[in-house]
Amino acid sequence: MITLETDRLIIRNYKPADLPRYHQMMSDTENMYFLSPFGILTHSMAASEESLAQAVAFNELGKGYRFCIATKADDQLIGGIGYEIAANTPVGKVADPMGWFLMAGYHNKGYITEAVKRLLAFAFLQDNCVRVATACFKDNVPTQKVMAKVGFRKEAEKRRAMWLNGAMRDRLEFAINRDEWET
Ligand SMILES: CC(C)(COP(=O)(O)OP(=O)(O)OC[C@H]1O[C@@H](n2cnc3c(N)ncnc32)[C@H](O)[C@@H]1OP(=O)(O)O)[C@@H](O)C(=O)NCCC(=O)NCCS
C-alpha cells in the first residue's frame, strides 16, 4: 500500500468510504468538462462504485496508479491523480499519461501543484520512471499553469486533435525527463 504525504495532502489508494465523494466528483460533468472525452465520468452511483473498485484493482496490476487526493486534516477525498505506464524500457519506465482532477470548490488553492510535485518525486525516485508525459486541451488554462509550475516542458501542439463539446479542439503535450527533474 502506497501513501504519499505533502504539507496539506495525503495521496493514497481509494477506499470504499470514499464512494459518496468519489461519486460527487466523477459525476460532476461541469467540473470534469475537459475529462469528458476519456470515458471516466460516471452517471450513476452504481457506475461510480464500479469505477472506484477498478481504480483500487488497477494499482495491483503494475500498470500505473490511480490515487485519491485527500486532505491531511480529515482524510476527505478532494481529487484524483495518477499515471499509466506506457513502456518499460531497459533504462526505466515511461509514465504516460499522468492525469489529475479536483472536486469543485477546491480549485486555485495550489492543491494540484502540491500533489503533482509529490507524484513526480515518487515516479522518479521510487518507481524508476525516466520520463513522465501528460497532455491537455489548449483551452484548459489552469492545468497549463500547473504544468509550468511543476516543470513540465511543452513538446507538441496538435491542432484540432480531439473532439470535445461539438468541435475538434487543440491539444498540448508535455513531458519531463528524470534528468530535467533532477536539475
Ligand atoms: C486544472 C486543475 C487540476 C488545477 O488544479 P488547482 O489545484 O486549482 O491548481 P493550482 O491552484 O495549483 O493552480 C491553478 C492556476 O490556474 C490559475 N487559474 C485558474 N483559473 C484560471 C483562469 N480561468 N484563467 C487563467 N488562470 C487561471 C490559478 O490562478 C493558478 O495559477 P497561479 O498559481 O499562477 O495563480 C483544477 O482546476 C481541476 O481539477 N479542474 C477540473 C479537471 C481538469 O481540468 N483536470 C485537468 C485535465 S488535463
PDBQT file of the ligand as one rigid body, heavy atoms in Angstrom, charges set to zero:
ROOT
HETATM    1  C1  LIG A 201      -6.974  22.169 -13.554  1.00  0.00    +0.000 C 
HETATM    2  C2  LIG A 201      -6.964  21.855 -12.077  1.00  0.00    +0.000 C 
HETATM    3  C3  LIG A 201      -6.491  20.450 -11.874  1.00  0.00    +0.000 C 
HETATM    4  C4  LIG A 201      -5.990  22.822 -11.392  1.00  0.00    +0.000 C 
HETATM    5  O1  LIG A 201      -5.872  22.471 -10.003  1.00  0.00    +0.000 OA
HETATM    6  P1  LIG A 201      -5.623  23.578  -8.868  1.00  0.00    +0.000 P 
HETATM    7  O2  LIG A 201      -5.313  22.917  -7.600  1.00  0.00    +0.000 OA
HETATM    8  O3  LIG A 201      -6.760  24.542  -8.908  1.00  0.00    +0.000 OA
HETATM    9  O4  LIG A 201      -4.303  24.252  -9.451  1.00  0.00    +0.000 OA
HETATM   10  P2  LIG A 201      -3.385  25.326  -8.749  1.00  0.00    +0.000 P 
HETATM   11  O5  LIG A 201      -4.165  26.062  -7.689  1.00  0.00    +0.000 OA
HETATM   12  O6  LIG A 201      -2.120  24.682  -8.340  1.00  0.00    +0.000 OA
HETATM   13  O7  LIG A 201      -3.070  26.285  -9.957  1.00  0.00    +0.000 OA
HETATM   14  C5  LIG A 201      -4.103  26.791 -10.797  1.00  0.00    +0.000 C 
HETATM   15  C6  LIG A 201      -3.583  28.007 -11.545  1.00  0.00    +0.000 C 
HETATM   16  O8  LIG A 201      -4.522  28.343 -12.570  1.00  0.00    +0.000 OA
HETATM   17  C7  LIG A 201      -4.883  29.731 -12.417  1.00  0.00    +0.000 C 
HETATM   18  N1  LIG A 201      -6.223  29.875 -12.968  1.00  0.00    +0.000 N 
HETATM   19  C8  LIG A 201      -7.370  29.341 -12.504  1.00  0.00    +0.000 A 
HETATM   20  N2  LIG A 201      -8.402  29.687 -13.318  1.00  0.00    +0.000 NA
HETATM   21  C9  LIG A 201      -7.873  30.434 -14.327  1.00  0.00    +0.000 A 
HETATM   22  C10 LIG A 201      -8.415  31.056 -15.477  1.00  0.00    +0.000 A 
HETATM   23  N3  LIG A 201      -9.711  30.971 -15.781  1.00  0.00    +0.000 N 
HETATM   24  N4  LIG A 201      -7.577  31.722 -16.298  1.00  0.00    +0.000 NA
HETATM   25  C11 LIG A 201      -6.262  31.819 -16.010  1.00  0.00    +0.000 A 
HETATM   26  N5  LIG A 201      -5.681  31.220 -14.928  1.00  0.00    +0.000 NA
HETATM   27  C12 LIG A 201      -6.487  30.551 -14.102  1.00  0.00    +0.000 A 
HETATM   28  C13 LIG A 201      -4.750  29.995 -10.934  1.00  0.00    +0.000 C 
HETATM   29  O9  LIG A 201      -4.628  31.353 -10.652  1.00  0.00    +0.000 OA
HETATM   30  C14 LIG A 201      -3.444  29.222 -10.656  1.00  0.00    +0.000 C 
HETATM   31  O10 LIG A 201      -2.324  29.896 -11.147  1.00  0.00    +0.000 OA
HETATM   32  P3  LIG A 201      -1.279  30.676 -10.195  1.00  0.00    +0.000 P 
HETATM   33  O11 LIG A 201      -0.713  29.676  -9.250  1.00  0.00    +0.000 OA
HETATM   34  O12 LIG A 201      -0.282  31.208 -11.160  1.00  0.00    +0.000 OA
HETATM   35  O13 LIG A 201      -2.092  31.717  -9.501  1.00  0.00    +0.000 OA
HETATM   36  C15 LIG A 201      -8.361  22.025 -11.461  1.00  0.00    +0.000 C 
HETATM   37  O14 LIG A 201      -8.832  23.278 -11.843  1.00  0.00    +0.000 OA
HETATM   38  C16 LIG A 201      -9.341  20.949 -11.904  1.00  0.00    +0.000 C 
HETATM   39  O15 LIG A 201      -9.437  19.920 -11.282  1.00  0.00    +0.000 OA
HETATM   40  N6  LIG A 201     -10.089  21.189 -12.990  1.00  0.00    +0.000 N 
HETATM   41  C17 LIG A 201     -11.092  20.244 -13.453  1.00  0.00    +0.000 C 
HETATM   42  C18 LIG A 201     -10.489  18.954 -14.003  1.00  0.00    +0.000 C 
HETATM   43  C19 LIG A 201      -9.386  19.201 -15.008  1.00  0.00    +0.000 C 
HETATM   44  O16 LIG A 201      -9.495  20.036 -15.888  1.00  0.00    +0.000 OA
HETATM   45  N7  LIG A 201      -8.296  18.440 -14.860  1.00  0.00    +0.000 N 
HETATM   46  C20 LIG A 201      -7.147  18.504 -15.744  1.00  0.00    +0.000 C 
HETATM   47  C21 LIG A 201      -7.366  17.732 -17.001  1.00  0.00    +0.000 C 
HETATM   48  S1  LIG A 201      -5.903  17.746 -18.002  1.00  0.00    +0.000 SA
ENDROOT
TORSDOF 0
